[in-house]
Amino acid sequence: MEKLEGVGCRDNLTKLMGDSKIQSYRDLKVWQEAVNLAEICYRFTKNFQ
């Protein structure tokens, strides 16, 4: 079985981010996608009672 390496691994994160520096959690792609998902959920459910 092949060992899978997660994004949490520092080497993998460096490869993904390149030379860019994270200034805030808002710079993380996962954060941006989570906010997009939350906005979609709010729009979809705003008329539920």
DSSP file (Angstrom, degrees, kcal/mol; ACC not computed):
  #  RESIDUE AA STRUCTURE BP1 BP2  ACC     N-H-->O    O-->H-N    N-H-->O    O-->H-N    TCO  KAPPA ALPHA  PHI   PSI    X-CA   Y-CA   Z-CA
    1    1 A M              0   0    0      0, 0.0     2,-0.2     0, 0.0     0, 0.0   0.000 360.0 360.0 360.0 132.9    0.0    0.0    0.0
    2    2 A E        -     0   0    0      1,-0.1     2,-0.4     0, 0.0     0, 0.0  -0.530 360.0-121.4 -76.5 135.9    1.3    3.4   -1.0
    3    3 A K        -     0   0    0     -2,-0.2     2,-0.4     1,-0.0    -1,-0.1  -0.648  24.9-146.7 -77.9 127.0    1.9    5.9    1.8
    4    4 A L        -     0   0    0     -2,-0.4     2,-0.5     0, 0.0    -1,-0.0  -0.793   4.5-148.4 -95.6 135.7   -0.1    9.1    1.2
    5    5 A E        -     0   0    0     -2,-0.4     2,-0.1     4,-0.0    -2,-0.0  -0.900  15.4-138.0-105.4 130.3    1.3   12.4    2.4
    6    6 A G    >   -     0   0    0     -2,-0.5     3,-1.6     1,-0.1     6,-0.2  -0.316  23.9-109.8 -83.4 166.8   -1.1   15.1    3.5
    7    7 A V  T 3  S+     0   0    0      1,-0.3     6,-0.2     5,-0.1    -1,-0.1   0.729 112.0  75.6 -65.3 -21.9   -1.1   18.8    2.8
    8    8 A G  T 3  S+     0   0    0      4,-0.1    -1,-0.3     5,-0.1     2,-0.2   0.675  70.1 104.7 -65.5 -15.9   -0.2   19.3    6.4
    9    9 A C  S <> S-     0   0    0     -3,-1.6     4,-2.4     1,-0.1     5,-0.2  -0.500  75.5-135.6 -67.4 130.9    3.3   18.1    5.6
   10   10 A R  H  > S+     0   0    0     -2,-0.2     4,-2.4     1,-0.2     5,-0.2   0.873 102.6  52.4 -58.7 -40.6    5.6   21.1    5.6
   11   11 A D  H  > S+     0   0    0      1,-0.2     4,-2.0     2,-0.2    -1,-0.2   0.919 111.1  46.7 -63.3 -43.4    7.4   20.0    2.4
   12   12 A N  H  > S+     0   0    0     -6,-0.2     4,-2.2     2,-0.2    -2,-0.2   0.899 111.6  51.2 -65.2 -40.0    4.1   19.6    0.5
   13   13 A L  H  X S+     0   0    0     -4,-2.4     4,-2.7     1,-0.2     5,-0.2   0.900 108.4  51.8 -64.5 -40.2    2.8   22.9    1.7
   14   14 A T  H  X S+     0   0    0     -4,-2.4     4,-2.2     1,-0.2    -1,-0.2   0.904 109.6  49.9 -61.9 -41.4    6.0   24.6    0.6
   15   15 A K  H  < S+     0   0    0     -4,-2.0    -2,-0.2     1,-0.2    -1,-0.2   0.899 113.7  45.8 -63.7 -40.5    5.5   23.1   -2.9
   16   16 A L  H  < S+     0   0    0     -4,-2.2    -2,-0.2     1,-0.2    -1,-0.2   0.892 120.4  37.6 -69.5 -40.1    1.9   24.2   -3.0
   17   17 A M  H >< S-     0   0    0     -4,-2.7     3,-1.5     1,-0.2    -2,-0.2   0.697  86.7-168.1 -88.3 -20.4    2.6   27.8   -1.8
   18   18 A G  T 3<  -     0   0    0     -4,-2.2    -1,-0.2    -5,-0.2    -2,-0.1  -0.456  66.1 -27.1  65.7-137.6    6.0   28.3   -3.6
   19   19 A D  T 3  S+     0   0    0     -2,-0.1    -1,-0.2    -4,-0.1    -4,-0.1   0.489 106.2 116.6 -89.6  -3.9    7.7   31.4   -2.3
   20   20 A S    <   -     0   0    0     -3,-1.5     2,-0.4    -6,-0.1    -3,-0.1  -0.335  58.7-136.9 -68.6 147.7    4.5   33.2   -1.3
   21   21 A K        -     0   0    0     -2,-0.0     2,-0.7     2,-0.0    -1,-0.1  -0.863  10.6-127.1-106.8 137.8    4.1   34.0    2.4
   22   22 A I        +     0   0    0     -2,-0.4     3,-0.1     1,-0.2    -5,-0.0  -0.745  27.8 175.4 -83.6 119.5    0.8   33.5    4.3
   23   23 A Q        +     0   0    0     -2,-0.7     2,-0.3     1,-0.3    -1,-0.2   0.720  67.4   4.6 -93.0 -25.9    0.0   36.8    6.0
   24   24 A S  S >  S-     0   0    0      1,-0.1     3,-1.8     0, 0.0     4,-0.3  -0.970  74.6-105.5-153.6 159.7   -3.4   35.6    7.3
   25   25 A Y  G >  S+     0   0    0     -2,-0.3     3,-1.4     1,-0.3     6,-0.3   0.768 116.6  70.0 -60.2 -23.8   -5.6   32.6    7.5
   26   26 A R  G 3  S+     0   0    0      1,-0.3    -1,-0.3     5,-0.1     6,-0.1   0.660  86.3  65.9 -69.8 -15.5   -7.7   34.3    4.8
   27   27 A D  G <  S+     0   0    0     -3,-1.8    -1,-0.3     4,-0.1     2,-0.3   0.667  79.7 101.7 -76.3 -17.0   -4.8   33.7    2.4
   28   28 A L  S <> S-     0   0    0     -3,-1.4     4,-2.0    -4,-0.3     3,-0.3  -0.513  71.5-141.4 -74.2 132.4   -5.4   30.0    2.6
   29   29 A K  H  > S+     0   0    0     -2,-0.3     4,-2.6     1,-0.2     5,-0.2   0.881 102.9  57.1 -58.8 -39.9   -7.4   28.5   -0.4
   30   30 A V  H  > S+     0   0    0      1,-0.2     4,-1.9     2,-0.2    -1,-0.2   0.874 106.5  49.7 -62.1 -36.4   -9.3   26.2    2.0
   31   31 A W  H  > S+     0   0    0     -3,-0.3     4,-2.2    -6,-0.3    -1,-0.2   0.933 110.9  49.2 -65.2 -46.1  -10.5   29.3    4.0
   32   32 A Q  H  X S+     0   0    0     -4,-2.0     4,-2.1     1,-0.2    -2,-0.2   0.900 112.4  47.6 -61.2 -42.3  -11.6   31.0    0.8
   33   33 A E  H  X S+     0   0    0     -4,-2.6     4,-2.4     2,-0.2    -1,-0.2   0.863 109.7  53.5 -68.3 -35.6  -13.5   28.0   -0.4
   34   34 A A  H  X S+     0   0    0     -4,-1.9     4,-2.5    -5,-0.2    -2,-0.2   0.899 108.6  49.5 -65.4 -40.3  -15.1   27.5    3.0
   35   35 A V  H  X S+     0   0    0     -4,-2.2     4,-2.4     2,-0.2    -2,-0.2   0.912 110.3  51.0 -64.4 -42.5  -16.4   31.1    2.9
   36   36 A N  H  X S+     0   0    0     -4,-2.1     4,-2.1     1,-0.2    -2,-0.2   0.925 111.1  48.3 -60.1 -44.3  -17.8   30.5   -0.6
   37   37 A L  H  X S+     0   0    0     -4,-2.4     4,-2.5     1,-0.2    -2,-0.2   0.908 110.4  51.2 -62.9 -43.0  -19.6   27.4    0.6
   38   38 A A  H  X S+     0   0    0     -4,-2.5     4,-2.6     1,-0.2    -1,-0.2   0.908 109.4  50.6 -61.3 -42.0  -21.0   29.2    3.6
   39   39 A E  H  X S+     0   0    0     -4,-2.4     4,-2.4     2,-0.2    -1,-0.2   0.906 110.5  49.3 -63.1 -41.4  -22.3   32.0    1.4
   40   40 A I  H  X S+     0   0    0     -4,-2.1     4,-2.5     2,-0.2    -2,-0.2   0.923 111.6  49.4 -62.9 -44.0  -24.0   29.5   -1.0
   41   41 A C  H  X S+     0   0    0     -4,-2.5     4,-2.1     2,-0.2    -2,-0.2   0.912 110.8  49.5 -62.4 -43.1  -25.6   27.7    2.0
   42   42 A Y  H  X S+     0   0    0     -4,-2.6     4,-1.0     1,-0.2    -1,-0.2   0.923 112.9  46.7 -62.4 -44.2  -26.9   31.0    3.5
   43   43 A R  H  < S+     0   0    0     -4,-2.4     3,-0.4     1,-0.2     4,-0.3   0.907 113.7  48.8 -63.4 -41.0  -28.4   32.0    0.1
   44   44 A F  H  < S+     0   0    0     -4,-2.5     3,-0.3     1,-0.2    -1,-0.2   0.850 120.4  35.2 -67.5 -35.2  -30.0   28.6   -0.4
   45   45 A T  H >< S+     0   0    0     -4,-2.1     3,-1.7    -5,-0.2    -1,-0.2   0.395  84.0 102.2-102.6   2.8  -31.5   28.5    3.1
   46   46 A K  T 3< S+     0   0    0     -4,-1.0    -1,-0.2    -3,-0.4    -2,-0.1   0.767  86.1  46.6 -62.9 -24.3  -32.5   32.1    3.7
   47   47 A N  T 3  S+     0   0    0     -3,-0.3    -1,-0.3    -4,-0.3     2,-0.1   0.425  86.1 112.1 -97.1   1.3  -36.1   31.5    2.9
   48   48 A F    <         0   0    0     -3,-1.7    -3,-0.0     1,-0.1    -4,-0.0  -0.458 360.0 360.0 -72.1 146.3  -36.5   28.4    5.1
   49   49 A Q              0   0    0     -2,-0.1    -1,-0.1     0, 0.0    -3,-0.0   0.384 360.0 360.0-126.7 360.0  -38.7   28.7    8.1
